[in-house]
């Protein structure tokens, strides 16, 4: 049996901390992105749909999905996986 796990994920994992009252301006990526919120809160807008994110939330962003963050209140800590 071959090891398929290396073929499933060949991207990178990144940890980020975004400061209170900061912004991540509208942008997109040419790759699939899985985001998990480690702590804090933020407003996230993807495709015109606004969502409040908090610790424990996660979501998948498809390739070329326009999105932005507005950090309100607590600093937010995020881990992202890119594939």
Rosetta silent file (secondary structure, phi, psi, omega in degrees, C-alpha in Angstrom):
SEQUENCE: XXXXXXXXXXXXXXXXXXXXXXXXXXXXXXXXXXXXXXXXXXXXXXXXXXXXXXXXXXXXXXXXXXXXXXXXXXXXXXXXXXX
SCORE:     score description
SCORE:     0.000 S_00000001
   1 L     0.000  131.599 -179.179    0.000    0.000    0.000 S_00000001
   2 L   -85.590  158.509  178.398    1.437    3.403   -0.942 S_00000001
   3 L   -84.698  105.725 -177.591    1.532    6.447    1.329 S_00000001
   4 L   -85.179  -13.731 -173.066   -1.150    8.769   -0.077 S_00000001
   5 H   -63.431  -37.521  177.103   -0.811   11.455    2.616 S_00000001
   6 H   -64.256  -27.697  179.634    2.111   13.214    0.927 S_00000001
   7 H   -81.172  -28.451 -179.134    0.035   13.465   -2.231 S_00000001
   8 H   -71.938  -45.905 -177.041   -3.013   14.925   -0.468 S_00000001
   9 L  -126.427  111.190  178.102   -1.231   17.855    1.170 S_00000001
  10 L  -124.053   19.151 -178.371    1.885   19.325   -0.332 S_00000001
  11 L   -91.385 -144.591 -179.608    1.308   22.952    0.740 S_00000001
  12 E  -135.844  160.335  176.320    2.344   24.859    3.834 S_00000001
  13 E  -116.959  132.789 -176.823    0.948   25.665    7.280 S_00000001
  14 E  -129.449  138.776  172.907    1.214   29.221    8.600 S_00000001
  15 E  -105.375  136.459 -179.575    0.446   30.752   12.023 S_00000001
  16 E  -134.698  147.659  170.231   -0.591   34.417   12.125 S_00000001
  17 E  -124.354  121.479  179.471   -1.470   36.956   14.807 S_00000001
  18 E  -108.211  129.738 -174.276   -3.443   39.990   13.633 S_00000001
  19 L   -75.375  154.215  176.245   -3.571   42.980   15.981 S_00000001
  20 L   -53.434  140.340  177.733   -6.736   44.647   17.305 S_00000001
  21 L    65.489   21.071  176.461   -8.262   47.260   14.978 S_00000001
  22 L  -101.776  170.256 -177.957   -6.224   46.078   11.976 S_00000001
  23 E  -131.189  147.117  164.438   -7.427   45.103    8.517 S_00000001
  24 E  -114.273  109.320 -173.035   -6.529   42.531    5.899 S_00000001
  25 E   -66.802  159.826 -178.165   -7.654   44.208    2.704 S_00000001
  26 E   -50.927  131.405 -178.814   -9.598   42.354   -0.009 S_00000001
  27 E  -157.236  172.832  174.432   -7.449   39.730   -1.658 S_00000001
  28 L  -146.910  166.303  179.369   -7.581   36.232   -3.141 S_00000001
  29 L  -127.031  154.155  177.985   -5.251   33.265   -3.552 S_00000001
  30 L   -88.440   17.046 -177.088   -4.716   30.882   -6.437 S_00000001
  31 L  -139.892  162.760  175.978   -4.928   27.937   -4.050 S_00000001
  32 L   -70.347  139.551 -178.095   -7.333   26.275   -1.625 S_00000001
  33 E  -133.380  126.222  174.282   -7.065   27.661    1.929 S_00000001
  34 E  -105.802  124.962 -176.996   -8.241   26.074    5.195 S_00000001
  35 E  -118.211  132.864  176.373   -8.424   28.568    8.086 S_00000001
  36 E  -126.107  129.275 -177.727   -8.782   27.682   11.800 S_00000001
  37 E   -89.211  115.553 -179.020   -9.246   30.387   14.463 S_00000001
  38 E   -83.439  -26.429  179.908   -7.006   29.716   17.478 S_00000001
  39 E  -179.393  160.888  179.099   -8.222   32.719   19.496 S_00000001
  40 L    88.441 -173.846 -179.870   -9.699   36.204   19.314 S_00000001
  41 E  -138.751  154.114  178.028  -12.501   37.577   17.165 S_00000001
  42 E  -161.418  159.527  169.878  -12.809   39.166   13.719 S_00000001
  43 E   -97.092  131.846  178.921  -15.280   40.027   10.993 S_00000001
  44 E  -122.908  136.708  177.587  -14.619   38.101    7.796 S_00000001
  45 E  -123.360  122.382  176.880  -16.139   38.854    4.418 S_00000001
  46 E  -133.546  120.686  179.436  -15.983   36.313    1.622 S_00000001
  47 L    61.833   29.572  179.562  -18.010   36.764   -1.551 S_00000001
  48 L    84.930   -1.513  178.836  -20.074   39.527    0.081 S_00000001
  49 E  -100.644  118.806 -178.698  -21.107   37.346    3.045 S_00000001
  50 E   -93.450  133.113 -178.083  -20.019   38.798    6.408 S_00000001
  51 E  -136.357  139.452  172.266  -19.346   36.392    9.291 S_00000001
  52 E   -86.804  125.654  179.737  -18.106   36.899   12.865 S_00000001
  53 E  -105.365  144.004  177.839  -15.228   34.508   13.578 S_00000001
  54 E  -145.316  172.602 -179.151  -14.173   33.354   17.032 S_00000001
  55 L   -49.008  131.298  178.173  -11.972   30.733   18.670 S_00000001
  56 L    95.196  -15.421  178.063  -12.731   27.254   17.319 S_00000001
  57 L   -74.481  151.143  174.663  -14.267   28.413   14.030 S_00000001
  58 E  -148.837  156.042  178.476  -12.885   27.098   10.763 S_00000001
  59 E  -157.840  161.353  179.725  -13.716   27.481    7.104 S_00000001
  60 E  -112.977  128.770  176.665  -12.500   26.537    3.664 S_00000001
  61 E  -109.304  122.320  178.607  -11.827   29.184    1.020 S_00000001
  62 L   -70.345  166.509  177.112  -11.816   27.984   -2.568 S_00000001
  63 L   -55.261  140.169  175.439   -9.256   29.141   -5.094 S_00000001
  64 L    63.152   19.952  176.627   -9.634   32.788   -6.177 S_00000001
  65 L   -80.048  121.333  178.020  -12.256   33.603   -3.495 S_00000001
  66 L   -73.412  132.079 -179.842  -12.115   37.340   -2.642 S_00000001
  67 E  -151.984  162.341  176.434  -12.028   37.871    1.124 S_00000001
  68 E  -153.441  157.160  178.090  -11.040   40.348    3.834 S_00000001
  69 E  -120.396  144.999  168.182  -10.729   40.521    7.645 S_00000001
  70 E  -128.560  115.414 -177.148  -11.515   43.328   10.113 S_00000001
  71 L   -87.410  119.405 -177.787  -10.150   42.633   13.613 S_00000001
  72 L  -123.996  125.424  179.386  -12.469   44.096   16.238 S_00000001
  73 L    86.528 -113.922 -176.445  -11.821   43.796   19.955 S_00000001
  74 L   -70.848  153.555  166.713   -9.352   41.000   20.708 S_00000001
  75 L   -61.991  153.308  179.320   -6.267   40.188   18.678 S_00000001
  76 E  -118.813  139.469  176.873   -6.923   37.143   16.522 S_00000001
  77 E  -115.542  127.951 -172.258   -4.683   34.125   16.094 S_00000001
  78 E  -129.011  141.812  165.652   -5.123   32.080   12.921 S_00000001
  79 E  -115.296  136.674 -179.065   -3.578   28.984   11.447 S_00000001
  80 E  -125.641  140.379  173.788   -3.853   28.540    7.701 S_00000001
  81 E  -115.300  127.842 -179.860   -3.134   25.552    5.506 S_00000001
  82 E  -110.594  132.593  177.798   -2.440   26.188    1.841 S_00000001
  83 L  -132.068    0.000    0.000   -2.730   23.464   -0.758 S_00000001
